[in-house]
Amino acid sequence: MTQPSDSDVLRRRDTIRWDDAVQSPINRDPQPMTDTIPQPAPSLNRIIRIVFWAAGLGALAAAGVAVMAASSAGWHGFVFLAGVAFVAFLLLYALAAGEAAARFLGTRPAKEAGGQSALAFGALEALPDPVLVTNERGQPRWANAAYRTLAHQAANLGASLTPPSADRIWAGAASSAIYRLAKAGANQESRIEVLGPITLSDGRAQVYQAHIRPMAGGAVWRFVEAKDETSTLSQDWAELAPVGLFMADGEGRVLAANATLRTWLGVSADAVLKVKDFLAGDGAKVFSKSKGQDEVTRLDARILAREGVESPVTLIIDWDDARPPRARVVVYGLSSTGAPPGVAQAMAPMTGKAGRTFDEMFAASPFGVARMDGADPESALLEDANPALLQLTGGAALPASRFVDLFDWSNGQSADEAFAPALAGRGEPVEMRLKAGADLRDVHLYLAPARGGKRVAYVVDITAWKELERQFSQAAKMQAVGQLAGGVAHDFNNLLTAMRLNVDELLGRHPVGDPSYQELQTINSAINRAAGLVKKLLAFSRKQTFRVETLDISDTLSDFSILLRQILEESVRLDFKHGRDLPLVRADKTQLENAIMNLATNARDAMREKGGGTLTITTESLTSEDVAKAGAPDPKEGRWLAIHVTDTGCGMDDATLGKIFEPFFTTKPAGQGTGLGLATVYGIVKQSGGFLFASSQIDVGTTFTIYLPEHIPSKEEQAQEIQDKAAAPVEVKPADLAGRGRILLVEDEDAVRAIAAKTLTKRGYEVMEACDGEEALEILEDNPQGFDLLISDVVMPGLDGPGLLEKGRELLGDARVVFISGYAEEQFSHTLSSDLEISFLPKPFTLPQLAERVKAELTLVQGNSEG
């Protein structure tokens, strides 16, 4: 005998005899066995009880007379009464002992029980299949020799007064099946279960099929060995049949279900089911009403498949005439994946109609497939739909529904126009909007001809691709705007510098009291406002020069809190919550303060609408995993610093939240905001190597979070920082801006170069001009070590400022270098941070600022030469 494999055993567990379940109504199960074991006759029981009580009363009467009337009756009478009482007590004892023995040993066959009862007990004892009899409480009362042998071989249970119960033999191997059998016996129901495997004493692993049948006062258990594969062939076929099979009672309880149906429903083999749990709508009520019908009933219903999707199915119901009644049900209409490829397959024997279904390739395809009943998709109805399309449409792609109703037509386009490209025969898709419940999904629709003049539709979900396309378009737009903003800011800075220098020159001629002084100051004020706007553009484009340093954020915020409280109104409360063990970060202190200032200003304006509130700035230490969970792509490994800026303002909806970092987007009234505040913060944070995220809720508030990576300074950096702080000279504005020295001025903007050279020449300096880096390099080659100071723009056509410095460093000798620019590119930012000999003067600057910087630099040159 071949031992069953684990997979075979699992398939056999918790199943039913489907060869019986699907048979015709004529082949019914045999009636429950009620007279297998002989029972004492009711009349004999009554006679025994009458004799028992008569003997008992006679014994008591004789004993009483013997005691009370012994003196009057004499010793002859006493002896006589005592003898009567003794005989009555013997009879009473014999009857009581016989009744107790009958109750203890059960109803064993006896000669007086009749030859038929003895023959029945002998047959049960000789049966090769183990048989167990239990009472109405499920307790073992009798077992045949095969069962006692099985108990000894399987569980080493020896002889005892009562046979062992089934759950002791199959302890753990099939406890759930034993429980269901015992429950069925207690409810006076018949049931079949597969038990095992259990290991016998000879080493065999045996699987049994257990049958339980009700009888008067208990139930009969029979255990049949599954000797080979052919004995359970029909059972295995039922488990893995391409249709769903289940058995239910009159109250809608599912007594058994095959593996196919359980897979469709997504439930385990031990799950307790009722028909109402998986038939949607009125399906369970209609199923219950079919009880009592003599003919096989067909029911079209919807089944709640996996993930709660309703799918159309057809049920074939066959009720038997047992008491209580049971229904054998076959479920057609679902594929192996649990979704409807059609409801007509395997229905030909019942309806006489040819069944149809999709190929398994389409049933398991990741894209939607639908078959229509005609060639015109505008008027066609759905015949079949695969699982993917049903999932995409949220269960709407049902047979007999209109294909055109699956799509959204709110854009005003007609169906004829929309389907025309797909019907042109070029195999090109049409981009459509598919209804997915309450949402819409972007799809590509392909239409192909099918047999019989019909048409097949292929629906490919491109929602994720469209979202990626939108994100890429937005990123490209932001990059283009950033480049445009940087270029405009650079050119605008040159214009502002020329305007400011010329206004300063005019202010020198028209001092206070001059009629033109006020107009010149108005021009200067406008230039300052324009310069502030340019700074925001540069911050957004991430092309502003950063003087990075290592920062302790707690100290930075403590120093900054005084200024921060000044910009907030009295109705706004400012709270700081500093975390412990915060990591050091490397950033531009001024720019970081500007970013927090900008966020605080927006929070103040948001809380103003509610009459005030609380602004909370919280710092904490996080890991890179925490930053990744917040939405940051590929954050740097290690610790991160988080700065949360939270307000209790009016909040923002999702649509507004998605646009807040776009340049020139503002929710403020016209004239009250430029729309560059948050774009500036975003640029500052990104240029510092961090991330910026926002979350908001209407009428609750908004939280902006800045994430900055930890910076661990090396010993060299720490020593250099200490040295720089000690050597940093105290900035003292020179009283006399005149001086001596040779200056090479490199500037591509003619207006700026002309007014700057004119101003420096007036103060006694010898100035040579160059319009670009190439011309400046030629001048340096002609005058090696002939200049005391180089003033150069950063961004110029051809050779820029950093490139000029790299090529002409040896020609400059000990000359000092001053870079002037509205912004610096990344290579210059690195050069400026690493080379302490370079001084920087941001545009737009004033004539006094230029003269002061030149005077200070030349003073250092002269001091070094004198030393």
ABEGO torsion letter per residue (X at the ends): XBBBBAAAAAAABGBBBAAAAABBAABBBBBBBAAABBBBBAAAAAAAAAAAAAAAAAAAAAAAAAAAAAAAAEAAAAAAAAAAAAAAAAAAAAAAAAAAAAAAAEBBBBAAAEAAAAAAAAAAAABABBBBBBBAAGBBABBBAAAAAAAAAAAGBBBBABBBBAAAAABGAAAAAAAAAAAAAAAGBBBBBBBOBBBBAAGBBBBBBBBBBBBBGEBBBBBBBBABAAAAAAAAAAAABABBBBBBBAAGBBABBBAAAAAAAGBBAABBBBAAAABBEAAAAAAAAABGBABBBBBBBBBBBBGGBBBBBBBBBBBBABOBBBBBBBBBGBBAAGBBAEAABGAAAAAGBBBBBBBAAAAABABBBBBBABABAAABBBABBBAAAAAAAGGABBBGBBAAAABBAAAGBBAAAAAAAAAAGAGBBBBBBBBBEABBBBBBBBBBBBBGGBBBBBBBBAAAAAAAAAAAAAAAAAAAAAAAAAAAAAAAAAAAAAAAAAAAAAAAABBBGBAAAAAAAAAAAAAAAAAAAAAAAAAAAGABBBBBBBBBAAAAAAAAAAAAAAABBAABBBBBBBBBGBBBBBBBAAAAAAAAAAAAAAAAAAAAAAGEEBBBBBBBBBBAAAAAAAGBBGBBBEBBBBBBBBBABAEBBAAAAAAAABBGBBABBBGABAGAAAAAAAAAAAAAGBBBBBBBBBGAEBBBBBBBBBBBBBAAAAAAAAAAAAABBBBBBBABABBBEBBBBBBABAAAAAAAAAAAAAAGBBBBBBABAAAAAAAAAABBGABABBBBBABBBEBBAAAAAAAAAAAAEABBBBBBBABBBAAAAAAAAABAABBBBBOBBBAAAAAAAAAAAAAAAAAAAAX
